[in-house]
């Protein structure tokens, strides 16, 4: 199953309308709308996107995070926190 542009537009309209804190989508929907989902995170900084991989029993969590980097150590520290 793939997501059509009509479905992506519908999703974007519903998010604009309801302004949820979290949306949950099937991982098959991400492949054709990845740019739209990135845009969601930019436009709705409090939004968390949970992508569920049913076959793998995996949930990927995407959210916007901003940090202030004043030197290379700040960046290195943030990279280490992520990994």
Phi and psi in degrees as a GROMACS rama.xvg file:
@    title "Ramachandran Plot"
@    xaxis  label "Phi"
@    yaxis  label "Psi"
@TYPE xy
-123.4  159.921  UNK-2
-92.9401  128.278  UNK-3
-86.3461  165.82  UNK-4
-64.1913  -28.9985  UNK-5
-65.8523  -43.2064  UNK-6
-64.6575  -40.5074  UNK-7
-63.8285  -44.7544  UNK-8
-61.0223  -39.8893  UNK-9
-62.7736  -44.426  UNK-10
-59.6902  -46.7733  UNK-11
-60.7492  -40.7752  UNK-12
-64.7729  -41.0006  UNK-13
-67.4045  -38.1269  UNK-14
-65.3328  -42.211  UNK-15
-61.6654  -39.6642  UNK-16
-70.9468  -47.3086  UNK-17
-98.4946  -20.5738  UNK-18
49.8598  59.4227  UNK-19
-72.2649  161.677  UNK-20
-83.4819  -29.637  UNK-21
-139.643  139.655  UNK-22
-124.149  145.901  UNK-23
-120.056  126.05  UNK-24
-132.475  157.319  UNK-25
-77.9136  142.653  UNK-26
-62.5774  -20.237  UNK-27
-69.7095  -18.3331  UNK-28
-82.7803  -15.8747  UNK-29
-78.5688  -33.3353  UNK-30
-59.2317  -39.0976  UNK-31
-94.2091  -10.5755  UNK-32
-122.342  25.9566  UNK-33
-61.6374  -38.3824  UNK-34
-66.2183  -38.0635  UNK-35
-64.682  -38.6633  UNK-36
-69.3068  -35.8986  UNK-37
-63.8948  -40.1253  UNK-38
-63.4871  -37.4874  UNK-39
-56.8217  -46.1303  UNK-40
-64.7419  -32.5911  UNK-41
-72.936  -40.9083  UNK-42
-81.0012  -24.7802  UNK-43
-127.742  81.9387  UNK-44
-62.4059  -20.039  UNK-45
-91.214  -6.08544  UNK-46
-74.3377  135.331  UNK-47
-113.261  134.34  UNK-48
-111.035  119.744  UNK-49
-103.173  121.214  UNK-50
-107.89  117.021  UNK-51
-98.9304  124.774  UNK-52
-99.6219  93.786  UNK-53
-61.831  -42.3096  UNK-54
-68.369  -30.3825  UNK-55
-99.4771  -4.90718  UNK-56
55.3379  46.6598  UNK-57
-125.793  140.094  UNK-58
-121.747  124.978  UNK-59
-101.771  135.207  UNK-60
-113.624  125.904  UNK-61
-119.583  133.777  UNK-62
-154.868  155.922  UNK-63
-84.2089  132.555  UNK-64
-133.162  137.288  UNK-65
-122.22  138.215  UNK-66
-130.176  155.032  UNK-67
-95.3934  125.243  UNK-68
-113.158  114.973  UNK-69
-103.502  -15.555  UNK-70
-158.472  174.871  UNK-71
-62.8992  -32.3123  UNK-72
-61.4317  -39.0487  UNK-73
-60.0223  -44.2377  UNK-74
-66.0074  -45.3234  UNK-75
-60.6989  -42.7913  UNK-76
-61.5762  -41.4281  UNK-77
-66.5395  -40.0436  UNK-78
-62.7381  -41.6283  UNK-79
-66.0994  -33.5736  UNK-80
-65.3442  -40.6392  UNK-81
-66.8628  -39.4896  UNK-82
